[in-house]
């Protein structure tokens, strides 16, 4: 008899990730919920030196590493070309801040991450009823970090 194995974890598409946020509002509107936005910055030099293939290599590697950092209840996905999202079910502010620091620390230590590139992580916390607003708030955090001087 073959052993049962868990399905391979994968990054959800943007649409799938946002649907999961919407589902949280329906299933558990008052439960703690946090969202991490994970953005790879500094890819202009990679694009210039290695082209789109180089950029895809870096992004794919960061995405795969993010999968390895997820808890069993976390829901990872892609938000854009250089941005990932991570739904932290049942996580309040303290857990989200710890997860954001851990993810940012580990992803910025990746051996293949080119010099000049960095991974920024923004977190937003609320309840299931906040759903998509958490994603936009976390994106605002990394956008602010990207644009601050």
WOGI-V628791 format. One record per residue. RES is the residue in one letter. BURIAL is # if it has 16 or more other C-alpha atoms within 10 Angstrom, else .. Layout:
((RES:BURIAL) (RES:BURIAL))
//
This chain:
((X:.) (X:.) (X:.) (X:.) (X:.) (X:.) (X:.) (X:.) (X:.) (X:.) (X:#) (X:#) (X:#) (X:#) (X:.) (X:.) (X:#) (X:#) (X:.) (X:#) (X:#) (X:#) (X:.) (X:#) (X:#) (X:.) (X:.) (X:.) (X:#) (X:.) (X:#) (X:#) (X:#) (X:#) (X:#) (X:#) (X:#) (X:#) (X:#) (X:#) (X:.) (X:.) (X:#) (X:.) (X:.) (X:#) (X:.) (X:.) (X:.) (X:.) (X:.) (X:.) (X:.) (X:#) (X:#) (X:#) (X:.) (X:#) (X:#) (X:.) (X:#) (X:#) (X:#) (X:.) (X:.) (X:#) (X:#) (X:.) (X:.) (X:#) (X:.) (X:.) (X:.) (X:#) (X:#) (X:#) (X:#) (X:#) (X:#) (X:.) (X:.) (X:#) (X:#) (X:#) (X:#) (X:#) (X:#) (X:#) (X:#) (X:#) (X:#) (X:#) (X:.) (X:.) (X:.) (X:#) (X:#) (X:.) (X:#) (X:#) (X:.) (X:.) (X:#) (X:#) (X:.) (X:.) (X:#) (X:#) (X:.) (X:.) (X:.) (X:.) (X:#) (X:.) (X:.) (X:.) (X:#) (X:#) (X:#) (X:#) (X:#) (X:#) (X:#) (X:#) (X:#) (X:#) (X:#) (X:#) (X:#) (X:#) (X:#) (X:#) (X:.) (X:#) (X:#) (X:.) (X:#) (X:#) (X:#) (X:#) (X:#) (X:#) (X:#) (X:.) (X:.) (X:.) (X:.) (X:.) (X:.))
//
